[in-house]
Amino acid sequence: MEVVFSSLVFLLFFLPLLFLCYFCVPRKFRGVRNGVLLLFSLFFYRCGGADYFPLLLVSIGVNYAGGLLAASERVWVRRLGLWGAVAIGLGLLGWFKYAGFAAENLRLLGLDVPVPEIVLPIGISFFTFQGLSYVIDVYRGDAECQKNPLYVALYVALFPQLVAGPIVRYTTVEEEITCRRESLDEFSKGVVRFLFGLGKKMLLANVMGEIADGIFGQPPASMAASLAWTGAFAYTLQIYFDFSAYSDMAIGLGRMFGFHFLENFNYPYISRSVTEFWRRWHISLSSWFRDYVYIPLGGSRCSAARNLFNLAAVWLLTGLWHGAAWNFVLWGVWYLVLLAGERYLWGGWLKQTPGVIGWLYAMLAAVLGWVLFRSPGMDYAAAYLNAMFGFGDGASAWQTGYYLRQYWPEWIAALLAMLPWKLWIQARLETRKDALSAALLDWGPKFLALGLLALSYLKLVSGSFNPFIYFQF
């Protein structure tokens, strides 16, 4: 079975079987329902990462033990629990994700060190950060220590958010692990949210991904500027719809079982500054680095020099979190420069400019950043950026028209879908307060979700291109 929500095996076999086993257990047997959910979650992960399934179990054990020690009344025991969990968790993440990158760079410096061939375990960055947040919160006194190891296991391994987020804080689901109440209304809302995510993935992200892969798979030196920009815009839309679709599906699945995960995206492409963009994009990761790195280092309540250091630490780690390659480091530096600039140089001016100017600036920053993010290496990124600004030979200009004409319905749908139409329409209907508006608010999303399900199913049975970008992180 693929560890993909948008697969027929998941939709037609795994999920119905889970519903059957879970909801056949009476609600009063909460522990049994949790056990069913935990077993299915572990099975879900093992199907996608069988070789590294023990790593997930180790992570669960380390964070459970770390939480117990971090709740001790003895200071040295609490510190042992905290720093032990941090050292082991980040040590495992460092080995599996960064050992090869470090060895390659040491060899470039002339050191004869072997380069280990390591396959990155699926979801390791997500479940490592999630587990560490639990131990840190217990150490700080922000969360109660969970004595039941199965509940810690359920928190870390809960399948909706296990392999690609969002990063769920323990405090968000602490009470729901033991005291949640599932209902038909909540289940229905979860299904609607899941189907909207499925439609976003199958109908928009995958198509934009085909365009982006087709263009980024070519040598940049022969690209016309129009084609290079087309590829960059396609990837900009793909990564948003791909990752936000997974978050939608995760939030919807969680809601079906009585869990309420926090939002992970808030229409980031309507931002009027880079600062606003990062308040709206991958919110769970941004807030994790804010609460566990930036603020402990001193945040913004310090000198300008110290604040720049704090920002640099966060964005270096953010870049490396996404991948062990220099283009990801440069991507982090790109946002460090922009965010520091908005804080200390042009932020005041930006607030006084017309909104469309701020939006164009933020979108240009995001598009250029995604080129660094998508490129397989630094040389390719430099060549691609050169092509975007007219330094390619332009031999492939004819392809621009092909990608625009062939996929024009998807381009229009994607550009519309990145805007908060749902919020605008909902606000308008709520102000009217009549029977028709109430019916549209209640039944409109459900019928639209069913339509998206039908279209998504047709895409599923007729195509094979169905990747999830954030599985690699």
N, C-alpha and C positions, 0 to 999 in steps of 0.2 A: 504494500500500500504506500502511495506517495504521501508525504507529509505536506499536503497542499489542500487547502479548503476548497479550491476550485477544481477538484478532480471528481470524476464519476464514482470512483471507489469510495471516496470520503462521503459524497452526497447520497449515494444509493445504498451503501452498506454500513460503513462505520457509524455515521450519525443516526440512522434509524435504529440500529442495534443498540446504541447507547441510550437513546430515548426509551426504548422498550425496557431495557434492564434497569434504568434509573427510575423511571416513573412508575414501574410496577412495584417498587418498594414504597410502602406507606410513608407519608411525610414524617410521622412521629419517630421513625427509625433514621434519624439524621446521620448517625454514624455509618449506617449501612450505605446510604446514598452517597456519602462522602467516599466510602471505600470503593463503590462502583466507579465514581468519577476519577478517583486516583488510579485504579487499575486500567481504565481506558486511556487515561492520560499517559501512563507509562508505556502502554502498548503503542500508542500513537507515536511517541518519540522513538521507541525501539524500531518501529517499521521504517523510519526515515534515517536513523543513525545507529544501526545495530552494533557496529564496532565500538561506538563510544557511549553506549547505554550505561556502562559502569561509571563513566565520568559524571553523568547526571546524578547517579546514586551517591557518589562521593561528595558532590556539591551539596546535596540535601543533608548528608550526615555531618559535614563540616559546619554548615550554617545552623543546624539543630544544636550541635554541641557548642558552637560559638555563642548562640543565644542563651543557652543555659549558663555558661560561664559569665557572659556579659551581664546577667541579672544578679550576680552574686553581690553580697554586701561587702566583700573584701575588694579593695581597690585593685590589688595586683592580679586577682583572679579575673576581675572584669576586664582589665587591660589585656590579660592573656587571651580571653575569649575574643575580644575585638580584633587585636592585632594578629592572632593566630588565624582567624577566619579571613582577614584581609590578605595575609601573606599567602595562605594556601590558595584562596580563590584567585587572586591576581597572579600568583605563581603559575597555576595551571593555565589561566588565560594567556599569560605571557609565553609559556612554552608552546602551546598549540597554535597560537596566532602569530607570535613574533620571533620565535627562535630562528626560523629560516631567514627572515628578513635581516635579523641581526648578524647571522653568519655570513650572508651575502655581502653585507657592507664591511664586515671585518676582512673578508677576502679582498675586497677592493682596496683596503688599506695595506695589503701585503701580507696579512696573517694567513697561514695555511691551516684553516679550520674547516672541518666538514660541514656541509650544508644538509641538515636533516630534511628528509622528505616526509612532511606531516600533512595529513588531510585535516582541514579545519572542521571540528565537530559542529554540527548544525545547532544554531541558537546559543552557542556558548557565551557570547557577549551579553545576551539578554538575561539568561538565567543566572549568570555570575553576578551581574549588577543587581538583579532583583534579590538574590539571596543576601548579598552584602548589605543592602538597604535594611533588611530585617534585623541583622545583627547590630548595625550601627544604631538603629532606632531603639532597640532594647537597651543598648549601652547608654544612650542618651536619656533614657526614661520616657521616650515618646511612644513606646509600644510595650505591651505586656509580653513577658516571656511565655512562649507556647510550650507547655510540658509534653504534649502529645506529639511524638515524632511523625505520626501519620498526617497530622494537620499541617505541620511544616512542609512535609513532602507534597501535600496537595497544593499549598501555596506556591511552592517553587515550580512544580511540574504541571500545574493546571493547563490542559492542552490548548485552550484558545489563545493564550498569550505566551506559550512556552518557547516557540522557535523564532518568532519575529516581533515580539512585543504586542501591545505597549508594555513598558516596564511598570508593573503594578506594585505600589507600596503595600507593605503588610497592613499598615493602618487603614488602608482603603477597604480591605476585605476581611479585617480581623474579626469583626462581629458576624459577617455573613458566612464565614466558614462553619460556624456552629449554630447560628440563629436565623439564617435567611429563610424567607418564605416564598416559594415559587407560586405563581398564579397564572391563570390563562391569559390575563391581560398583559402581564410582563412577558410571557412566552411569545405572545403575538407581536409585541413591539420588538422583541429580540429577533424574530423571524424577518420582520420588515427590514430592520437594520442590516441583518446578514445579507438579505437579497439585494439591497442597494449596493452593498460592498461587492457582492458577486458580480452584479451588472457592471459596476465601475471597473472591476478587474478584467472581465471577459470582453466587454464591448469597447473599452477605451484604452486601458493600460496595455493590453496585449497588442492592439493595433499600433499604438504609438511605439511600442517596443520593436515591432517588425520594421517600422520606418527607421528608427534610431539604429538598430543593428545593421540594416542595409547600408546606411550612410557611414556609420563609424567603422564598418568593416572594410572601407576603401582607403587607399593611401591619401592622406590629406594634401599632399603636394599637387595632386591633379584635380582637386576640388575647386569648383567655383564658389565664390563667397555666398551666393544664394543657397547652394546646396548645403554648405557647412552650417549656415544659420538654420536651415530647415531641420537638419539632424539635431542641432542643439535644442531647438524648440521642441522637437519630438521627444527627446530624452527628458527635458524639463517637465513635460506633461506626463510621460510614462512613469517617472519615479514618484511623482505625486499621486497619481491614480493607483499605482501599484501598491505603494506602502499605505496610503490612507484607506485603500480597499481592504487590505489585510486587517488594519486597525478596526474598520467598520465591522468586518466579519467577526473579529475577536470580541468586540464589545457586544455585538448581537448574540453570539454564542454564550457569552458570560451571562447575559440577561435572561436567556432561556432557562438557565440553571439557578437564577436568583442572585447572580453577582453583578455589581455595578462598577465597571471599570471607568476611569476618568477619560475624557476626550484626549486624543493624541494629535489631532489636526484641527485647525480652525481657519480654513480658507486662507492659507498663507500667501497665495498669489494675488490677493487684493491689498497687500501691505504697501505702505508708503515710505518705509525705511527698512534697512536691514535689521535694525533692532526689533522692529515690529514683526518682521518675517520670522525671527527666531523665537518670538513669543507665540507664534502660530504654528510653527513647523516642529514635528517630533517633540511635542510638549513634554512627554515623559522623560526623554533623554535630557533635554535642556534643563528641566527642573531637577533631575538627578545630579547633574554636574553643578548646578547652582547651590543645592542644599548640602552636598557632600564634598565639594571641592572648593568652589568659589567663595562661599560665605565663610567656611572654616579658615581659609587663607586670609580673610580680612575683607572680602567683598569690595564694595566701593567706599566704605567708611574708613578711608586711609588716604595717604598721600597719592598724588597722581602717579608717581613712579611705582609705588607698591601696587596700585590698582592695575597698571599696565602689566606688571609681573603676574598678577592674579589672572588677568584676562589671557595672557600668553600661556599660562599653565593649563587653563581650561580648554583653550582652542587647540593646543598641541595634543592634549589627550583626546579631544573630540575627533580630531583628524585621524589619530592613530586608532581610536575605537572603531572607526569605519573600515579600516584596512591597513595592512602592514606593507605600505608602499609610499614612496616619496611624494607621489601626486596627491595622496590623502593628507600628508603633512602640509603640502603647499595649499591644499584646499582649506585646512584649518588656519593657516597663516593669512590667507585671503580674507577670511571672515574676521580674524583678529584685527587686521588693518582697518577694515570697514567699520567694525564696531567701535574700535578705539577712536577712529576719525569722527564718527558720529557723536561720541561722548565729549571729545575735547576740541574738535576743529569745526566741522561743518554741520553739526547737528542742529544748532540754533537757526542757521540759515535754511536748512532743510524744512524745518517746521513752518517757516514763513512762505515757502514757495507754494504754488498751486498744487492741489492733490495729484493731478495727473503727472506733474514733473517728478514728485516723490515716487509715484508708482512706477514710472518708466525707469527711474534710477534703481529702485529695488529689484525690478524684474531683470534689468541688465546685469546687475550684480549676481542674481541667482543663476541666470543662464550661463554666464561666464564661469561661475563656480561649478556648475554641473558638468561643464566640459572637462575641467580638471578631475572631477569625480569619476566620470565615465571613461576617461582615456586609460588605455592599458599601461601607460608609462609616461614619464616626463617628456621624452622626445616626441611622442605622438601628440601629447597635449600642446606642446609648443607649435608643432606643425599645424595642428587643427586650428589653433587660435590665429595663426598666420593666415590660414585659408579664410577664416571668417572675416578678416580685415583686408581681403583682396590680394594676398600675396601668393595664392595658388595660381596654376596656369589656366584654370577655368575650363578644362576639357570636358568636365562632366556637367556643365550648366543645364543641358537638356533634361537631366534627371530631376531637377527641381520641379519642373512642370509635371512630370510623371507622378511624383509623390504627392503633389498638391491635387491634381485632377483625380488620381486613382482613389484617394482616401478623403475626398472633400467632405463627405457626410461626417466622418469620424473627427476631422479637424474642427468642424463647426460644433459638434456635440461636445468635444473636449473643451473648447474655449468657453462654451456656455456653462459646462459643468464645474468649472473651476470658480465660478461666481456663486455667491450665497443666495441663489434664487429661492431655495427652500425657505430661508428665513424671511425673505421679502414677501413671498406669497403667504406664508403663515401669518405674518404680522398684519398683512392686509385683510385676510379672512377673519382674523380674530377681532378686528375693529368693527366689522360689519354686524356681527352678532345676530345673524338670522339662521333659519333652519338649513338653507342651502349651504351656507358657509360652514356650519357645524358638520354637515354631512360630508362636505369636501375635506375638511380637516380630519375627519375620522376615517373615511373610506378611501379617499384619494390615494394616500401613500400605499395602502394595501393593494389596490388594483394595479397601481404603477409597479409595485414590487413583483406582483405575479407576471406582469408583462416582461419585466427585466429577467425573471426566472426563465420564461419561455425562450427569450432571445439568447440568454446565456447558455441554456441547454443546447440550443442549435449550434452555438459556437463550440461547445465542449465536444459534441459528437462529430463535428466536421473539421476540427483543427487539432494540431499537436503542439503549437507554440503557447506555452503556459508557464513561464518562469515567475518566481517571486524574487525580486532584486535583493531584499533585505535578508533572505536566507543565508547569504554569504557573510553576514556580519555576526 
